[in-house]
Amino acid sequence: MPRRPTSKYLRVREYLLGLIAQGLEPGAPLPSERELCETFSVSRMTVRQAIDTLIVDGVLERHQGRGTFVAPPKLDLQPRLTSFSEEMRRRGMTPGVVVLTMETAPAPPVVAQALEAEPAAPTHHLRRLLTADSIPMAIEENWIPAHLLPALLEPGPPASVYSSLTAAGFDPQWGEDVIAGHVVTREEATLLGVTVGAPALDITRRTFHEHHVVDYSRSLYRADRYTLWVPVSATQPTGRTTRPRTAPDTRSAS
């Protein structure tokens, strides 16, 4: 059976993937569109089609006025109860935190409900920008019942919310995540170093010690720096229930 001819843009795409596989490092520029047109005797539209598919796949990134470059590899985001700092160090990266908000205030209705607390109960609120090797990765907010850790914000923000909870006898034991897509706002785009309207992973989490909610958090991860990895299992027979062996992931200096 005769082979079908390969689409012209696929030839360009495979060539670019080959350059990357042969050692083109993240941040390295691609050959210009003119060079690729001449090499493959194709139109600029064909070259752009090949490049656009690789941008969508997260392999390349385009910088307005500068050109197209090899994108940094995405980090896998596996839900589990570890702090962002621990996760980045495990990957050989240097974590950083910029505190955006630090206050003790009445819990908003949604937060009070998530914490299973009385309406407007005193709650510690932290909002932070999380970085790895000085690159913005996520924006994270935490709400912790103030009665659990009265001095949590004294004299300054804690290095780790989870460590502070553990030291007080409320170590995080399990949790539940809700994951959604999100389009970043202008303020979020400025903090994360992305364009307005860029996609992000929006993860809200309730963290438990025994049956008590000890932390409620919302994290906004750059979709161009993370892919979500979630283990799954077969449905259990009726009448049998199991608790996941691991619970939700990469929370900041949580």
PyMOL commands that set and color helices and strands:
alter all, ss='L'
color gray80, all
select helices_A, chain A and resi 8-21+33-40+44-56+84-90+109-115+161-167+186-192
alter helices_A, ss='H'
color red, helices_A
select strands_A, chain A and resi 60-63+67-70+75-77+95-106+122-132+135-145+174-183+199-209+212-222+226-228
alter strands_A, ss='S'
color yellow, strands_A
deselect
rebuild
show_as cartoon
